[in-house]
Amino acid sequence: MVSEDSNQEPFPTDYDIAQSAEMEPIWELVEPWGLGLEDLQYFGEYTAKVKHHAIERLREESTEKSQNLVLVTGMTPTPKGEGKTVTTVGLGQTLNHIGKETMIAIREPSLGPVFGVKGGAAGGGKSQVLPMEDINLHFTGDIHALTAAHNLIAAMLDAKISQGNELDIDVTNVAWPRAIDMNDRALRQTVVGLGGKTGGTPREDSFLLTAASELMAVLCLASDLADLKERIGRIIVAYDEDGNAVTVDDIEATGPATMLLRDAIKPNVVQTIEGTPAFVHGGPFANIAHGTNSLIADKTAFGMGEYLVTEAGFGSDLGAEKFMNVVCRMGEMTPNAVVLVASIRALKYHGLDQWPVDYDAIDDAGVDAVEAGFSNLDKHVRNLQKFGVPVVVSINRFPEDTDEEVQAVLDHCTNELGIRAAESNVFLEGSEGGVDLAENVVDAVEESDEEAFEPLYDLEAPIDEKIRTIATEIYGADDVKFTGKALSDIEQMNDLGFDDYPVIMSKTFHSLSDDASLKGAPEGWELEISEIYPSAGAGFLVALTADALTMPGLPARPAAADMDIDADGNITGLF
């Protein structure tokens, strides 16, 4: 454990650490892992995409390798996040450090959150993926390509409406908004079209964050370019006057939209500070979609190492639940262990039960507040155990955490929960600070029984039953209340033949409940579902709770306000 001495030298910023790291040319880094010069499409010296022929070869080779899948998820976080990506990167580095051939796969950062609350999203400290400034900004242009493809579909849809409306599209029932990769609350609801000969058909419209676009989910679930094209074609963009679905195929946008994503579907490979190869590809949110990186990246990684460490967005009630019930089904994968990231800060956040969060109060609170927050941690552990996968709790150590606080969590996990737990110092120390965690993960993987893994519900179950199972078993709700047009939406989904789709629940990540102000493990409440709609291309249904947002806004002082660049191109504030 680190000392409680507060007179230590200030820890350098993530950017400083990234800039001082010695990177290896990407073609040299991945050559021992089975990728040659001709297998890569280069974006400078340190970033590349894997070409389609190499992906297929590695997929075939993966069947001959031991495939150990480790999912990193978390307890209900504070708005600042508790270090899932740091833990994912650090664990991957450490597994390699102790002799396990390990690949890492994480999502690409969205510019909205980067410039909003959280800042950068490429790990941190000595557990980062590099080059961090490129990854956090435009990277290889994947999200820009998705934005363009999404808005091309929107433009072609409006052209069909304005130029004769031969498909008899109901302008009050358009299901395809615009997209932008930036938090902008002013665009949540808009009116498009001024009418007349040149102004387009006036109608209500909206914007969502590109990461919330169905195209992002489709990209991350597609097996190859042909599958991507097929999935895009069946996306529902509107309904006609008789209530029939109008698809991307119907408006003849499938080919051009897929064309824009020709390169975006290829997974990006970079490196960690310690030289572990890492795939950074795709970025679906875990509320409006499934919240994990692309299946193509996962399948490619399985052909390169014996372990794959990947991450699911938000807390385990959102990201991990969808990973187990949706992603593993579609990818035909079985997780061998789950790492549940906890922090002293998050435990106090739930123990103090404050909303909005008061970080000064959290800093001042002691071990009593930590213990009061165990209810949230315990609920996440019990939820994950329902899938038949061993759980390891990782306490992501922050400099201000005391030894007494950390030991209280370790003792609780061991004595009360009967599960493995380890302190993680991978932020400060890299792989040297993650050995205990990695060894616990290896033990969990070796003792896991793949036959024990089981999704929480059957796909053949009625839609309302699937929703109720997630609400009661994962969130802890007493029941589900369907409001607005949710019940008629279920009837429509049945009529469209989507009754056997898995369900993606869209809910606040601030609480296990649908009320952001409720901390710990709330009891005695009902989950409210206001709308259910199909993501036909992705192959799942989305159930919206009353307060779900697909277009976040910037806070009063966004992270962007503290970012800058000097005349020499040096960046500050991108943490």
C-alpha positions, 0 to 999 in steps of 0.5 A: 500500500502507498504511504499516507504521507501527504508530502510527496512530490506532485504526480505528473499529469497524464499528458506529461506521462504520455509525452515522456513514454517511449513508444515503439513503431506499431508494426514492430510492436505487433509483429510478435503477436502475429501481424505483419507489415502487409496486415496493417493500414497506417495512421502515422508511426504509432497507430494502425488499422487491421486489414480485413484479410488479417482479421479473418486469418486471426479469427481462424487461428483463435480457434486453436488458442486458449481464450480467456475473456476478462470483463472489467466493470464497476460499481455505481460511479461518481460523475467523475468515473472510478477508473474502469479504463485505468484498471482495464489497461493496467490489468492487461499490462500486469497480466503480460508482466506476469507472463500471460499473453494478454490483449486489451480492447476498449472503446474510443472516446467520444468528444462530447464526454472528453470536452464535457465532464470526464476529460480524456478517456484513454486510461491515466497515469502509468496505465494509458493507451498511447498516443493519448492525445490522438485517441482522445481527439480525432483518432483515425476518424471512425466517429467522424465517419459514423457521424457522416454516415448517420447524417447521410441517411437523415438527409436522404430520408428528408429528400424522399419526404420532400421530393414527392414522398413516394413512400408515403412517410408520416412526417410525425413518425420519423425515427431517425434524428441527426447526430453530432459528436458533441454534447449540445443540449440546444440540439435535443429538440429542433425544427427542420425545414422552412417549407416552400420550394427550396426549404424542405418539409417542416417537421420536428427533429432532434440530435443525438450523440454519435455514440448513441447512434444505432450505426455505432451499435451496428458497427460494433456488433457486425462480423464483417463488411457484408454483415455491416451492410446487411444490418444497416439496410434493415435499420428502421428510419420512419413509418408510413401513414399505415404504420409500416416500417421504412428502412434504410434499404427503402430510401436507398441509403444502404450502399453509400452509408456502408461505403462511408464506414469502409475503413471505420469497421477495421479495428484500431491497434495502438499500445499501452505505456508498457508496450501491450497491444491494445485495440481501441475501436467503437464507442457505443454508450451503455444506456442507449446501446450495449456499451462495449468495443467492437466484436471485430476487435474482440475476435481479432484479439483472441487470435493474438493472445491467450487473455483478452481484457475488455471493458463495459461502460458505466456500472455493472447494472448497465454495461455488464448486464448488456455484455452478458445478455446481449454481447456474449450472445451475439458474439458467442463468447463466454466470460471467464471472470469479471473485475468489479472496480470499486473506489473509496470515493464511490463508496463514500458517495453512496454512504453519504447519500448526497445528490448532487454530489459534494466532493468536499464532503466525500474527501472529509468523510472517513471509514464509516462512510465507506462502510455505509456504501457497501450496500451498493458494492454488494448489490453489484457483486450479487448481480454479477454472480447470477450469471455464473461468472467469478467476481474479483473486486479491484479497489482502484487506489487514489492518493488521498485514500487511507490504508484503513479505508482500503483495508475495510473494503478488502476485509468486507469482500473477503469475510462478508462476501466471500470473494477475491479482492485486491488493491490496485495501484496501476495508476501510480505504478503501472504493472508493478501496482497490479500484481496482486489483482492480476494473480487473483484474476488468473486464479479466478479464470483458472477456477471458472466453469464456462458451463456455469455461465448463463444469460439472465433471461430467455430470448423467447420470453415476452418483452415485458417479462425481459424488462421486468427481469432486468428491473427486479433482478439487477436494479432491485425494483419491486416491479415495472410501470409502463407509462405513455405509449410503452404498452402499445410499443410492445404490441408494435414490436410483437407485430414487427416480429421483434419479440425475440430480441434482447432488451437494452435498458436506457437508465441513469448511471448515477443510481441502481434505480431510475432516480439519479438521487437515490444512492446505495441499493434502493428498495421499495420502488418501481421502474418506469418505462416510457418508450420502447423502440427497435434497433433493428440493425443492431438486433435489440430493443431499447427501453427508455426510462422517464429521464433518459437522455440521448443528447447530454449537455455541457456542465456549467464549467466543461472540461474543455474550459481547462484545456489549451494548446500552445504555439508548439502544439503542446496540450494541457488539460487533456487528462 
